[in-house]
Amino acid sequence: MSNPEIAEQPITSMANSILTSRRFWLILAAIVISLLPMIFTDSYWRTNLIVCAINVMLAIGLDFIIGYAGQLNLGQSAFYGIGAYVSTLLITKLGVPFWIAFGCGVLLSGIAGMLLSLFGVRLRGHYLAIASLGFAVITYQILLNWISLTQGPLGIYAIPPPPALRLAGLPIIEFSNLANLFYLTAGFALLIYVLLDQLVRSPIGETLTAIREDEVSAASLGINCQKWKVFAFAIGSSIAGAAGCFYASFVGTLVPDAFFITESFTILAMVIVGGMGTLIGPVFGAILLTVLPELLRGIGDLRLIVYGVAVTLVVLFMPGGMVQAARLTAARVRRVVRGAGTEATT
Amino acid sequence: MLTVLLQQGINGIVVGSLYVLVALGLTLIYGVLVQINFAHADIVTLGAFAAYFFTHAFGGSYLASIGIALVVGGALGWLINAAIFAPLRDRGSELLPLIATIGVSIMLQNAMLAWFGPIPYAFDTPYSEHVIRIGSTFFTVQSVLIIIVSTTTIGLLYAFMKFTFLGKALRAVSQDRETAGLMGINPNYLIMLTFVIASALAGMGGALLGPVLVMTPFAGTSVIVKAFAIVIIGGFGNVEGTIIAGLLVGLIESYTTQFLDPGLIDIVVFALLLLMLAVRPTGLIAEKREENV
């Protein structure tokens, strides 16, 4: 009997190099995104797809702050709300073009995150968690009570979708069409993912991880911990701001209740269930926790209990989330396959 | 003018003493475990609902329902410690238990939403309608009851911590868990006891707050965010600071309602919290513990 390993090796190594290549996964993700609205043609599921894309942005933004920079931020709902309200008010009150308003929304929520972080940089752990929660409460109350500006609980209505894209030589792309709006939001989510992935792999990512693991040691190596923590916070909060801008133009109405502190917990749940400290985990966490309650809609009010149960069980039994579960399953499959292989050769 | 000041002062102290009950639980747990129980809010809510159903569905007396809420709260505290904090204690992460209890909180709130519905319950007690008048200020018998029950409870807790063996053991564990263990104190038992006491206080706070609150499954959240502010303003793990800060927040609440706008209460309280963190992160009364600052 010839040794099967020699014959198989080139194939498996090629398969491995494809599977570990970022470009392969990027192309695959782009293909999946472009196919999704063709598979889900009804407006109900297309709406859910857009919500998924927005939640993916929120989750990876928060994961960058918690999972990579190690700062428990319970104020993500505030940055989400700031992005949504700033861009919407600029569009509806001042008639600013969408993309400029979008830029302002992202910038302002980033600045808000930076200020909160500059303030909270001396605080660690629980203190930062409560300070950021307090910031979220204040932001929510301002949105609710500054009625002359935000119309409070009555909300802002008839927010236009992003303006149609007119590229020379191409048909006009209208974003009142849900499929096109999904391409826009999912494309943005993918772009943010790729940029964060680059950032996390760069020396900056390693610096942040070093700070997360042991701040004192990192500082002793000459790392300016405060600067990098503020940086991570600003990046993560401006991503939430971008998600807020898309949310407003997609839903068309804005009420403060969408940005109550429970929204922060929902986003946190997505990060935890997916796998904190990896970028791909929160993506799947966000998708799962957006789609699963929709599938469970028949059970009525019980559907949101899923969030709570999932977070609790994951923290207790699988703190690495879906990523850890996937790795364990893959390792088990590999062991079984290898076991079967050695049995066959002997 | 003076009457208004006095009247709102009394209202503030009534609400404030209830916040103290809730915040003391958080502070006790933090003192022993350096952990935050986010589901503390829902123990308050469940305490309120337990008292409501005991009085309104079974026709029990309101005073007895306070005891029921206390037991319900204590039982929940025991359960949360056994299910969440005890298994996670050895992981050594300061944030995992907090995140797990956020999960418990989402779960409990939505379970209550499924059972009780989103419409606020009207919690009437026989004491809400009787009004006592002294000079030109008014207060209901309910607020007198709240003051009596909460001061007695806080006083008993204080005496328990200061004078009994268990109270001393508890303080020993919060100062240094390992050394206390070496001295023959069982830290697991005392941590469990702390959870039961802290959560019983929260449940009782719920029964007393029920008639004051807009009683929905999410009622606890508005109380707990103030309780967080109180424990930080007062200094985490510090009992005296928590009492002072709780009354302070109650007064801020009633004076803001009177002179500014009720919508601004949370903004004022949390602005004070952020100011406190910026100026004096150890709280009103400085603690020796500084590892989180």
Chai-1 contact restraints between the chains, C-beta under 6 A:
chainA,res_idxA,chainB,res_idxB,connection_type,confidence,min_distance_angstrom,max_distance_angstrom,comment,restraint_id
A,L72,B,L95,contact,1.0,0.0,6.0,A-B,restraint_1
A,R124,B,N292,contact,1.0,0.0,6.0,A-B,restraint_2
A,G125,B,E94,contact,1.0,0.0,6.0,A-B,restraint_3
A,G125,B,N292,contact,1.0,0.0,6.0,A-B,restraint_4
A,H126,B,I36,contact,1.0,0.0,6.0,A-B,restraint_5
A,H126,B,N292,contact,1.0,0.0,6.0,A-B,restraint_6
A,Y127,B,N292,contact,1.0,0.0,6.0,A-B,restraint_7
A,I130,B,F228,contact,1.0,0.0,6.0,A-B,restraint_8
A,I130,B,I232,contact,1.0,0.0,6.0,A-B,restraint_9
A,A131,B,L277,contact,1.0,0.0,6.0,A-B,restraint_10
A,G134,B,F270,contact,1.0,0.0,6.0,A-B,restraint_11
A,G134,B,L273,contact,1.0,0.0,6.0,A-B,restraint_12
A,V137,B,V225,contact,1.0,0.0,6.0,A-B,restraint_13
A,V137,B,D266,contact,1.0,0.0,6.0,A-B,restraint_14
A,V137,B,F270,contact,1.0,0.0,6.0,A-B,restraint_15
A,I138,B,I267,contact,1.0,0.0,6.0,A-B,restraint_16
A,I138,B,F270,contact,1.0,0.0,6.0,A-B,restraint_17
A,Q141,B,D266,contact,1.0,0.0,6.0,A-B,restraint_18
A,Q141,B,I267,contact,1.0,0.0,6.0,A-B,restraint_19
A,N145,B,G263,contact,1.0,0.0,6.0,A-B,restraint_20
A,F265,B,I102,contact,1.0,0.0,6.0,A-B,restraint_21
A,I272,B,I99,contact,1.0,0.0,6.0,A-B,restraint_22
A,D301,B,L113,contact,1.0,0.0,6.0,A-B,restraint_23
A,D301,B,A114,contact,1.0,0.0,6.0,A-B,restraint_24
A,L302,B,A114,contact,1.0,0.0,6.0,A-B,restraint_25
A,L304,B,N110,contact,1.0,0.0,6.0,A-B,restraint_26
A,I305,B,M107,contact,1.0,0.0,6.0,A-B,restraint_27
A,I305,B,N110,contact,1.0,0.0,6.0,A-B,restraint_28
A,I305,B,A111,contact,1.0,0.0,6.0,A-B,restraint_29
A,Y307,B,I106,contact,1.0,0.0,6.0,A-B,restraint_30
A,G308,B,G103,contact,1.0,0.0,6.0,A-B,restraint_31
A,G308,B,I106,contact,1.0,0.0,6.0,A-B,restraint_32
A,G308,B,M107,contact,1.0,0.0,6.0,A-B,restraint_33
A,V309,B,M107,contact,1.0,0.0,6.0,A-B,restraint_34
A,V311,B,G103,contact,1.0,0.0,6.0,A-B,restraint_35
A,T312,B,A100,contact,1.0,0.0,6.0,A-B,restraint_36
A,T312,B,G103,contact,1.0,0.0,6.0,A-B,restraint_37
A,T312,B,V104,contact,1.0,0.0,6.0,A-B,restraint_38
A,V315,B,L96,contact,1.0,0.0,6.0,A-B,restraint_39
A,V315,B,I99,contact,1.0,0.0,6.0,A-B,restraint_40
A,V315,B,A100,contact,1.0,0.0,6.0,A-B,restraint_41
